[in-house]
Structure formats: C-alpha cells, structure tokens
C-alpha cells in the first residue's frame, strides 16, 4: 500500500517502541538450544522474529525465512547441527544475498550443505548432524550475522570452535552482543584481537526479558531533529544496553537532538548543537546510515559517512537506493568512494510529486518518512514493508500528529 505522509511541526508524545529483533532472534536460538521450557519475555513481534520462530520449530522439509537475513543465517547454522533433512530458501531478494562465506565455514566444521540452484546463494539443501568443530576462518568484513550464527552453535560441536576473523571487522557490537548473551546462557567465550575461542558446553535455561529496540528509536531522533519543537518519550530504553545502535544518542547530538535518561525510558528534545559539517564512521552501526543521510541533508549539513560496505548486501543495495531516492528530493550524493557516501551541498531540482521507492526495505520506508517535514505529502510506496521490524510504525506516527493518507 502506498501512503502520503505529512509531518506536524510540533511533535509530542509517548511511544512504546518495538522490542529488539537483534536480541530476540539470538535469544530464540539460545533458548531453543538450552531446551528451556520458559518462553522469553518481550520477543519482537515482527516478520524477522516470526521467521526465526518458524525455522526453529521445523522438524524436516522446507524452511522459508522470507526476506529475513538474520533468521536465514542463524537458521542455516541451527539446521546444520539438527538431525533431519531440510531445504532452506527465502524471498527473491534473499536468494540474491550471498551466503557462501557462512556455508564454507560450516562445512569446515563438518556440516553437510549443498547448493540447490546457484553456487553461493539460496536455496540450500542441508543434512543436519553432529558437527566436529575445530579451527575455522571467517571474513569479518561482510556480515556479522555469519559470525554470530557460527558462534552460537559452536558449543554443541565435538571440539568447540576456534574462530579467526579475517579482514576489517564490521558491526563489532553485534558480535559482542552475541558473546554477551552466550555468557548469560552459561557458555564463556574468549575474544582476543581477531580470534574467538568457544569451548564445548551447554546453554542453561533461563528467564530473559528483551529490551526495546534502539534501531527503531533512531527514526524518532530524526523526527525530533527536524521538528520546530519536540518532546518525545521512548519507553523501554536505558543508558545501559547491549545494542550497538544505542550509539544513536551521540550520533544525533550534532544533528540537534538531546537525550535525557530516566528509569526505563528516555526523553528526546531539541538542542542547539547542530554542526556545520558532519563526518562519521558507521562501521559498527550501519543500520543507522539511512536515517542520518536523510536528516543531515534535510538540515542542510554537508556530510561524509564511511563504514558502509555492508549496505550493498542488505535488504537492497542501500547505497544505490539512497543515491537514487535522495536525488528525487533534490540532493546529489556521491558514492564514488567504496563504502562511503558524501554530500557536499550539491542540489538539483526535486521532482514535483515525490514518490519514494522502498525496495522491500523497511529502513528505506521509515527513514524517508522523516523527509515529510520538508516535503509534506511525500508518497512512501509499499509502506507495509515496516512489518519486518516495526509493524506499528505508521500507527505511532498518527498518534503524535502525523497525517497518514
């Protein structure tokens, strides 16, 4: 469904954010491996986590993880160690996203995985069995989800796993999130430099409560940055978090948003600290890129954002998508440097009736809704894509005065 979004100039309200899907998907797997009878609290209600639940409940046959990258990678690792025969597949976009790096790593520790169609991509035929473990190398420069998938099943191999990460390690906070949760469930790991040692062991059942999603919070930072006046309460957040995207607090201070921490919630307000130029490396937090690009450009702040290598293989090629859609708004971005996006202030004529393509990417839809401050009535196509991570996004916008038609 296509919708038109118009923003109010004053934004006030209390928002109950969705729960973290990154934590939810890890906890669902760890909970399953621990054979716990206790259901974790606050598991995210979204497409990605639903796909993860379904994969973990499959005994044999086809497992379809749709467009869920995290669920696909985690499920492949889980199925490879779970007795049975499976075919793992996904959406057409998921079939274009590379998975060879993880397949090779799992084969190295004893997995039986074959490509059903094209080398390096879904669908995959998996024959689950006990894995040997041992020493394995894995690129740290493509996706931290491959690394987390391997780490979480490593204790259930015969020898444990000694993992060496090669290249530049991206999204390190997500790897640390995984190790932290593994420790909480009873398996102590050791990470020194680019090497992670995981011993054999078993996860202990426990009661776990998932925190609210800092990635979802980032869009509200964008709205506050562009509103004339704002006072937004975001429930379920605290100043201590295992989510890397909690860095959104410091990343948005130079874009004019102040954060006040309280017990179990934060308050966002405007501040007068907007920089004249903005330069940041998002190697650890690439999911914040689209929001920062839209906000900085809308505020007229030239920027250079680096550390974006992984954006090429997300739900869409997010770098190409940003360049194309921002041009519709009249902003000419430069993507000539690999893994970086720049805006020098160069403008072109915006389109008359702006329609934003979302490319089956939830973050494209949510980040470009922020542009409704400067472009009232901006059309967001296929708005339903937000169900991947934040199903009530448009409903929450309506609550605080946005017009959604």
N, C-alpha and C positions, 0 to 999 in steps of 0.2 A: 504494500500500500504506500502511495506517495502522499506526503503531508507538507503543508506550508507552516512555517514556524515564524512567529513574531515575538520578540522579547519585550518584557516590561523594563522601564528604565530604573525602577526601584525593585530590588529583589529581597524579600524577607520570608523566612520560613524554616521549618524543622523537617529535616529529611532523614528517613530511615534507610540507610544505604543497604544495598545487597551485601551478602557475605562473600568473603574472598573465595573465588573459584580456584585460584592457585593453591591455597591452603586446602580447600575442600577436596580437590582431586588427589592430592597427596595423602590426606587423611583417609579418604575412602580406600585407597590401595593398602596403606599401612594397617588400617582397621581389618581389612579382609585377610591380609597375611597373618595377623595376630589371632585370627579366628575368634574375634571378640563377638559377644552377644549384645554388646551395648552399642546403640546407634549414636554416632557423634552428633552433637547439637549444632544447629545453625549451618548445616551443609547448604551451599549455594543452590538456589532454585533458578537454574538457567540451563540452556541447551548443553553446554560443555559438561557440566557435572551430571546431567541426566545421561549423557552418552557414556560417561565413566561408570555410573551405576550399572547400566545395561551390560557393558562389556564384562564387568566383574561377576555378573550373575549368569553368564553364558557357559554352558557345560560342553557343548560341541557345536560345530556348524559355523554359519556366517556371523561375523561380528562387524557391524557397521557403525563407525564412530562419526559419521557425517562430516561436518567441517571442523570438528574439534581437534586441533593439533595436539594439545596436552593429552587428551584422552587417547588419541591414536598412539602416541609414543609410549605412554605408560601401559596401555593395554597390550602392545606388542611384547614388552618385557614380561608382563604378567602371564600372557598366554604361552610364551616360550618355556615357562617353568611349570605350567599347569597341565597335567595329563589330559590328552584329548587331541582332536584334530580340528583345526579352525581355518577359516579364510577371513582375514582382516581386510576390510575395504572402507571406503569413505565417499565423500562427495566428489564431484568432478574436480573442484579446486584442490581437495585433499590429495587426489591422485596425481596432481602436478607438483606437490610439495615433496622435496627429496627426503628419503628415509634410509638411504644406503649406508650412511655412516653408522646408524644405530644397528642395522641388520648385520653389518660386518663385525661390530663389537660383540653382539650377542652370539654370533656364530663362533667367535674366538673363544667364548667361554662355554661352548657346547650346544648352542641352540640349533634346531633344525628348522630353517626358514627358507622358502623358495619364492621367487617372483612368479606370480600367476600370469602376468602380462609383460610389462615393460621393466627392464633392469633398472633398479634404483627407486622404484615407486610402487605404491599400492596398485592392485590388491596383492596380498601376500598369503601364501599357504604355510601354516605353522603347525608343527607336530610337537606338542608340549611334552616335556620330560624333565627329569632332574638335571641340573646344569653342573658342569665341572668347576667353573670358576677359574681363577688364576690371574695372570698378568695380561693387561689389555691397554691399548692406547685409543684415545678418542679425541677428536678435534674439539677444542673449546671455543672455536670461533664461529660456529654455525648456529647451534641452538642449545641452550642449557637444558631443554627438556630431554634431549638424548641422554645427557649425563645423569639427570635425576632419575630417569627411567631405569638405567643400569644400576645406579646406586641402591635404589630401594629394594630390588630383588637380590642384590649381592649377598646378603647374609644367608640366603637359602640355597646357595651353591655349596658344593662339597668342600672347596678350598677357601671360600671367601674370594674377594677380588682386590687386586692391587691396580688401581686405575691411574694412568698417567695422561694428563691433559696436554695436548699439543696446540701450538699457536696462541693467539691472543684470546684470553678467556672473557667471553661476553656474558652479561646477565648474571654476574657472580652472586648477587644477593639471592637469586632463585636457587642456586646450588647450596648456599648456606642455609636457606630456608629448609631444604630437603634434609640436610645433615642435622639441623636442629630438631626437626620432627622425628627423625630416626632415633636420635638420642633420647627424646622424650618417650618413645615407644620401647626403649630398652637396648638399643644397639649403639655402642660407642664407636665412632669412626675417628680417623686421624688424618688431617689435611695439613701437609707441609708443602708450601710452594704450589707446584702444579701436580702433586701426587696425593691421591686419596686412598687410604687403606681401609677396607671394610672386612672385618672378621666374620666367620660363620657365626650364626646365632639365631635367636627367635625374637620376634617382637612380642611385647607384653600387652594384653588387652588393657585399655584404659578409657576413661570418660574424657572426651575432648570437646571444647566449645570453640567454634571457628569465629574469628574476628571479622569485622566489617572490612570492605574492600577499598583500599587506598587508591587503586586504579580508577574505580568508579568515582571516588571523591575528586579526581583531577578535573572532571568536567565542571564541577561546581566552583572550583578555583577559577576556571575560565570565565564562567558567568559573572562571578564577583569582580574579576579583573576589568570587565567591560561595562558593567552596570554603572549608572550615575551614583547610586547609593546601594548598599547591600549589607545584610546581616543574616547569614545562613548558619544554622546549627546542623552539623552532621553527626548523627548518632552512631555509636559503636566503635569510635576511634579513640586511640590513646597515644600518649607520647612514647610508648614502648611498643614496637611492632617487629615481627619477623619479615614483614613485607618490604622489599626494596623500594616500591613505589611510594612509601611514606616520605621519601625524599622530595615529593611534590611540594612539601611545606617550604623548603629552602629554595626550590627552583622557581616558585611563584612569588617570592618576596620581591625580587627585582622587577616583577611584572605588576606589582601594586596590590598584593593580597597579604594581609596579616592573619596569622593563626593564633587563636587563644585556646590552650589546652584546659580541659576540665575533666572531671571524673566520668569517663565513659563517653565523652563527646567532645567535639571541637567546634569553635565558632569562627567563621570566616568574615572578615571585614576588609574594607578598602584601606590602603595606606599610600603615602606619598613617596615611595621609594623607587619609582619607575626609572630604569636605566635608559641611557640614550642608545646604547647598543647592547646586544645580548649574545654571549658565546658560552656554549656548554657542551660537554661530552656526555652523551646518554648511553654509553656502552653498558652500564649497569641497569638502566631503566628505559629501554627503547619503546615501551608501550605508551610513554608519555609524549612521544615525539609529535603526533598529530595535533594534540591539544596545544602544545607550546607553539608550534608553527602557526596555527590559526590565530591564537591570542596575540603573539608578538607582532604579526603582520597587521592585525586589526588595530593594534595600538600604535602602529607606525614605527616600530622598533626594529631596525635592521639586525639581522642575526646570522650566526653560523652555528649549526648544530651538527656535531660529529658523533661517531659511535653508532651509526645507523645501519651497519652491514646486514643485520638480521632482518631488516624491514623488507628486503627483496623477497623473502620466502614466507611471509606471514599470510594471513587470510587472502591478501592480494599483494602485489608489489606496491607497498605503501609509499615508497619514494616516488615512483611514477604516478601513482594516484594523486599524491599531494601536488605535484607539479601541475598536473592537468586541471584539477579542480580549483586550485588557488588562482590559476590563470582566468577561470570563469569569473572570479571575484575582482580581477584586475591586478593581481600580484604576480610578478615574473620571478620564479625561483630558479636557482642554479644548482643542478645536481651533477656537475661535471667532475667533481671530486668524489671518488668512490667512498661510500659510507657516510656522506655528508650532504647537508642541504644548506644553502645560503640564500639570503635575501638582502640586497644592497639598498633597497628602497625603490627599485625599478618598478614602474607601474605600466599597465596597458589599459585599454578601455574594458570595463566589465561588461558582461553580457546583460541584455535588457531583462530577460526573465530567467533568473538563475535557477538551474536545476542541478543539484549535486548527485552524481552517481556514487553509490556506496560500495559497489564491487563485492557484495556478500560479506562486507567487513563492518562489524559492529562499531569499531572505533572511528571509522570514517563518518558514520551517521551521527554519532554523539559529538565528536569534535567539531564538525561543521555546523551543528545546530547553534554553536556559540556565535557564528557569523551573523545570526539573526539580529544581533544588536546594530550592525551597520547595514544589513540588508533585510529589512522587515519583509516577511512573506517568502523568504527563501524556501525553495522546494527541496526536501530531502527524499530521494527516491528509495523505494524498498525499505521503508522505515522499520519494518518488523525485524530487521537483522539484529536489533539491540537485544533480542531474546537470548543471544549467545552468552551474554554476561550480565545484562541489566534489564530484565523484562519490563520493569515498571518505570523506565526512564521517562517516557513521554507523559505518563500519568503524574510523575513527580514534578515535571516542568509545569504542567497545568495547575498543580497545587499552589505554585508560587507566582502565578500570574502570566505565564506564557500562553499565547494563543496558538493552539494546535488545530489546524483545519485539514 
